[in-house]
Amino acid sequence: MAAREPAYRIVVFDTIDNPEPVREWLVRNFALHPTDAARWVARMPGVSELRLDERTARDLIDGLYELEIAAEARREDNLPSLAPAVVPHTIACRDQGFLISGLRGEPTHWIPWDKVEVIDAGLITQPDELRAIVPPGWVTALRNGLNALLRRPSLIARRERSIRIVRDPVGEIVLVRRDPTRAFRLVENALNYAYLGDRLRPSASENFPLLLDDLCTHAQTASLAPSTRAFREGRPAEEYTFSSSQALLDDALVRLLWRWYRRDRDEDLRAKRAGDS
């Protein structure tokens, strides 16, 4: 039996600001349905779900290059996986690295600062919560029972017993280490910030930016995602708000691949210059 050709996935690093030419080009050259092409463009930047052979992947990359969109084709078996990410509770920034401790204080992970590849921070939106106010009395219960028997809507009774609570977004940091590649999710309201010592603030929302600043200050060789820079600079929240923890993790994967892409490109340029000399 002949071996299967390796499948390739397209990684797009740029936000596609002008999607119409890209959609038309995908439909014209790759026989994609217009709806599928629109969905493909809307999910970028990111890793495409399409599994392509080498020639098709090369053609797609060449076309994106002509459209001035940074992208690369990567073999599927060479794509890193950041899941499942470790969600620690007790952490500490030390001079030599980042320490994660277990529930009994025992060290579980030690990450030297020069091993930190990516720091991707943002706010994660939280679904609203319906919370009961007061349990219904016997009169209300009797009325609800009659409504049920008579098949009348009971929406009014539900409104009387519950209230919608709008929940604030929660800060998260995805920290990616190398050798081996591993992701850590640092969740604002699930961390013990005792390492801050005299800098410790009363609330997690106040301590979280201090942790982020410590990470960025110590991990000087790490790649800071655009959302991380926007968070630290206090820019509008829309620039660093994500719909879910998975969306932030997906963004961190793109930042990691972009770092690898630039590293490989720089090494190729150095090798070419060495050969020319």
MOGI-V468624 format. One record per residue. N is the residue number from 1. PHI is phi in radians with two decimals (none if undefined). Layout:
N & PHI
N & PHI
This chain:
1 & none
2 & -1.23
3 & -1.22
4 & -1.26
5 & -1.21
6 & -1.14
7 & -1.56
8 & -2.05
9 & -2.10
10 & -1.61
11 & -1.95
12 & -1.79
13 & -1.70
14 & -1.74
15 & -1.27
16 & -1.53
17 & -1.31
18 & -2.08
19 & -1.29
20 & -1.05
21 & -1.09
22 & -1.18
23 & -1.05
24 & -1.10
25 & -1.16
26 & -1.12
27 & -1.16
28 & -1.27
29 & -1.77
30 & -2.20
31 & 0.96
32 & -1.41
33 & -1.14
34 & -0.93
35 & -1.17
36 & -1.14
37 & -1.14
38 & -1.13
39 & -1.16
40 & -1.07
41 & -1.15
42 & -1.14
43 & -1.52
44 & -1.63
45 & -1.25
46 & 2.79
47 & -1.75
48 & -1.17
49 & -1.42
50 & -1.18
51 & -1.77
52 & -2.08
53 & -1.37
54 & -1.07
55 & -1.15
56 & -1.12
57 & -1.09
58 & -1.12
59 & -1.08
60 & -1.15
61 & -1.12
62 & -1.07
63 & -1.17
64 & -1.12
65 & -1.10
66 & -1.13
67 & -1.50
68 & 1.08
69 & -2.05
70 & -1.26
71 & -2.78
72 & -2.55
73 & -1.81
74 & -2.23
75 & -1.05
76 & -1.05
77 & -1.35
78 & -1.85
79 & -1.39
80 & -1.27
81 & -2.09
82 & -1.73
83 & -1.90
84 & -1.42
85 & -1.42
86 & -1.35
87 & -1.97
88 & -1.43
89 & -2.02
90 & -1.85
91 & -2.32
92 & -2.79
93 & -1.67
94 & -1.87
95 & -1.09
96 & -1.63
97 & 3.08
98 & -1.85
99 & -1.93
100 & -2.08
101 & -1.97
102 & -1.42
103 & -1.11
104 & -1.76
105 & 1.53
106 & -1.37
107 & -1.11
108 & -2.01
109 & -2.50
110 & -2.25
111 & -2.10
112 & -1.04
113 & -1.08
114 & -1.31
115 & -1.68
116 & -1.41
117 & -1.60
118 & -2.41
119 & -2.16
120 & -2.14
121 & -2.09
122 & -3.03
123 & -1.81
124 & -1.85
125 & -1.15
126 & -2.04
127 & -1.17
128 & -1.12
129 & -2.07
130 & -1.65
131 & -2.12
132 & -1.21
133 & -1.74
134 & -2.33
135 & -1.06
136 & -1.17
137 & -1.38
138 & -1.20
139 & -1.18
140 & -1.12
141 & -1.08
142 & -1.12
143 & -1.10
144 & -1.11
145 & -1.12
146 & -1.12
147 & -1.06
148 & -1.15
149 & -1.14
150 & -1.54
151 & 1.01
152 & -1.65
153 & -1.14
154 & -2.00
155 & -1.15
156 & -1.10
157 & -1.11
158 & -1.14
159 & -1.09
160 & -1.21
161 & -1.78
162 & -2.49
163 & -2.43
164 & -1.50
165 & -1.81
166 & -1.45
167 & -1.64
168 & -1.23
169 & -1.12
170 & -1.98
171 & -1.28
172 & -2.46
173 & -2.21
174 & -1.79
175 & -1.89
176 & -1.95
177 & -1.86
178 & -2.03
179 & 0.94
180 & -1.56
181 & -1.22
182 & -2.64
183 & -1.94
184 & -2.23
185 & -1.76
186 & -1.79
187 & -1.71
188 & -0.84
189 & -1.65
190 & -2.17
191 & -1.99
192 & -1.72
193 & -1.74
194 & -1.02
195 & -1.08
196 & -1.15
197 & 1.08
198 & -1.17
199 & -1.49
200 & -1.05
201 & -1.81
202 & -1.17
203 & -2.15
204 & -1.12
205 & -1.12
206 & -1.48
207 & -1.37
208 & -1.03
209 & -1.08
210 & -1.14
211 & -1.07
212 & -1.07
213 & -1.10
214 & -1.09
215 & -1.08
216 & -1.20
217 & -1.24
218 & -1.37
219 & -1.50
220 & -1.26
221 & -1.67
222 & -1.32
223 & -1.54
224 & -1.66
225 & -1.15
226 & -0.95
227 & -1.15
228 & -1.13
229 & -1.11
230 & -1.14
231 & -1.07
232 & -1.17
233 & -1.51
234 & 1.20
235 & -1.33
236 & -0.91
237 & -1.05
238 & -1.05
239 & -1.36
240 & -2.44
241 & -1.82
242 & -2.13
243 & -1.29
244 & -2.82
245 & -1.09
246 & -1.14
247 & -1.10
248 & -1.17
249 & -1.13
250 & -1.12
251 & -1.13
252 & -1.09
253 & -1.10
254 & -1.10
255 & -1.12
256 & -1.14
257 & -1.15
258 & -1.13
259 & -1.10
260 & -1.12
261 & -1.06
262 & -1.17
263 & -1.11
264 & -1.11
265 & -1.13
266 & -1.12
267 & -1.15
268 & -1.12
269 & -1.15
270 & -1.13
271 & -1.13
272 & -1.16
273 & -1.15
274 & -1.13
275 & -1.21
276 & -1.19
277 & -1.44
